[in-house]
Amino acid sequence: MAHNILNPSELHDPVRFGYSHVAETSGDLVFIAGQYASDGNGEVPTDDFAEQVALSLANLRTALRSVDLDFEHVVQLRTYIVDHDLAKLEILGRRIGEIWSAKPPTQTLNGVAALALPAMKFEIDAVAARP
């Protein structure tokens, strides 16, 4: 299957970390790499979990928009939460509800001990489908 790898200029350059942000296929699927609360340099600007979720979702939207898609095109999410607990699940659930209301995409939540950078508390990746 033919594909196109993209790294939107509005997001940090991920190549130094060994990945790309977006993979478009010749079919209907678009794959978005794990987005975290990164600034333009790939650094995590906050340790607040709720702020990390919000910034990660903003980065996810930026990646989607780079291929003319948005949240409504997402069919699957995978989320990763460091030291997962019910309070963090409630924060994530509220944000998901604000974006997708009563029809969120499928989601697998993974509680993990750590993520790629020590300051990361949350990461989200997605699969989107072209209309």
N, C-alpha and C positions, 0 to 999 in steps of 0.2 A: 504494500500500500504506500503510495507516495505521501510524503509529508513535508511540512515546512516548520522550521524551528524559529521562534521569535523571542526577542528580549526587548520589550517596550522601553523606550528611553525614559519614561516617567518612573520606572522602577530601578532599583539598584542593579548593577552589573553582576549577575549571578555566576558567570563563567569561572571566576576565581574560586568559587565554592564548589565547582564541578557539576553544574546543572544549568538548564535554561528554563525560562518562565512558562512558555507556551509551545505546544506542539499541535499544529493543525494537520488534519489528515485530508486525503483526497475525498473521503467520505463525509459523513455528517458529524463526526465526533471531533471535539477539541479537548485536549488535556492540559490542565493548568497545574503546574508544579506547586509544591507546598509554599504557601504564602505566610509570612510571619510579620510581626510588627517591625518592619525594617524601614529605615529612612533611606535617603538617596545614596548612602555609602554602605548599606547593608548592615548598619548597626541598629541595635534595639534601643530606642530612645526613652523607654519607660519600663518600670518593673510592675506597674499596676496591671493585673490580669484583665480587667474589663477594658482598659485602654489598649492592651495588646490585641484583644479580640477585635475591637473596632478598627484598629489600624490594619490588621491582617485582612479583614473583610474589605476594607477600602482598597488594599493592594490587589485582592482577588478581583474586584470590580475593574480596576485599571487593566489587569491582564486580560480580562474578558473583553473589555472595550477595544483593546488593541486588535482584535479580530472581529469587530462589529457585533459583539454579543453582549449580554448583560445577565444579571442574576436570574431572570426568568428562563434563561436557556440552560441553566444548570440542572442536571439530572442526578448527579451523585456528588456527595461530599465525603471526605475523610478528614476527621479532626483528631488532633493530638494534643492532650492536655497533660502537662507535667504536674505530678502529685494531685491527680483528679480527685475531686470531692463533690458533694451535692451543691455546695455554694457556687462552684465554678460551672457546674452543669446548668444551674438556674441562670447565670449570667449569659452563657452561650445560648440557652433556649430563648431568652428574651430577645437577643440580637437576631437569631434565626427567625423568630416570629415577626419582628419588625420588618424584615426583608421579604419573607415568603408567606407571611400570614398563615392561613390554615392549610396551605399546600407546599410544605417544604420538600426539597429533594430527598432522595434516600441519603442516609448518613450512617457511617460507621465511626463511632467515637472510640479512640484508643487512649487509655491512661498509660502514661510512660514515665520513666524515671528521669529522662533528660532528652533534650533535642540537640540539634547541631551546634548551636551557640549557647554558652552558659546562661545568658540572660533571657533566652526564649522560654516562655511559659505556655505558648499556644502556637499551633500551626494548622493550616487548612489547605487541602488540595481539592480539585474539582474536575469533573468530566461534564462538558456541556455538549448539547446537540444543536446543530443548525436547524432553523425552522424549515 
